């Protein structure tokens, strides 16, 4: 086996390996229409962004957000749906609507057809596997992620899938990265983490002693050293005497 600079590579999931086929607002609009509520997807997207921003502002970094409420992830998402609707122009002031929408919304996002694997992902993972790189996922996600990766055909590439809600800790805590490294029989110094959010992926990996690389699929990370997709990873991993570009 060749000597590798990074024999262990970790990946974020959302916007690194996979992304939604349609906007989240479009999915919300479709589900709400089945409940007799017609709202524009663009307005729901605004409500979703406002709700997510508020939840991020009030959430302690590194703490499992899906364990915030006694009812676990289902109660978390109930509060999130309610906050989204409260932030969406024209949404009905119906206190029962979030509860009626919760299960069909969760089912919609559990459906693998709601997601796409980016076209560069499988070729990159195949190349890394042919090099005997040990790979894992480290993601802030709820308990649906392992099943989703399986149905999308990605689970077979990973020897560890470390999901925040199942671990009780989330990025940027170094702990979630170190658990993945341990399960892959690696060391922080020879592990590379790839993700798309500087304050979660880059900062968390750095604090855990890992190298990191940001992937910027949508041109959002101006002024930072990034890669546009995963196609450059095999070369990065195999160059023992070079720094990351």
C-alpha positions, 0 to 999 in steps of 0.5 A: 500500500502506498504511503499517504499523507492522509490515510483517513478522510472525513466528510461532512454530508449536506452540501459536501456529499449531497444536497436537496433536489429542490429548495426546502421551501418548495418541499414545504409548499408541496406538503402544506398544499396537501393540508389545504394551505397554499403558500409560495415556495419563495416565502417559505424559503424566507421563513426557513432561513429566518427560523434556521438563523434564530435557532443557530443564534440561540443554540450553544455551539457543540451541543446536540440541537436535536436533544434540546427538548424532552421529545427529542428530534421530533419535538425539535422539528415541531418547534422549527416548523412552528417558527418557520411558519411564524416567519412566513408571510401569509401563513395562517395563524393556526396553532395546530398546523405545525403538528399536522405538518410535522410527520409529512414534512419529516417523511418528505425529507427522509425520502431519498428522491428529495436529495441528490448526490453531487456528480463528482462524489462517487468518482472521488470516493471510488478513487479514494477507496482504490487507494485504501483510504479509510473514510467516514462521515461527520455530520450535524444531522438527525437520526435519519442520515444513516438510512438516507446514505444507505438509500443513496448508495453512499453508505458502502464507502464509509466505515464510520458514520458519526451523526450529531444526534446519535452522538449527543454532540455536534460540530464544531466540538472537537469530540465528534471529530475525534470519535470518528478518527478513533473508529477509523483507527487513525490519528488526528495528524494524518486525518483530513476533514472536508466540509463546507461551513468554516465555523463548523467544519474548518474550526472544529477540525482544527481544534481537534488537530485535523487538517481540513479543506473547505468545499465551496460548490456555490461560490459562497466562501469568498476570500477563503482557500476552497475547492469547487468539488471533490475531484482534487481530493485523491491528489491531495491525499496521496502527496506525502510531502505537499501542503494542501492547496 
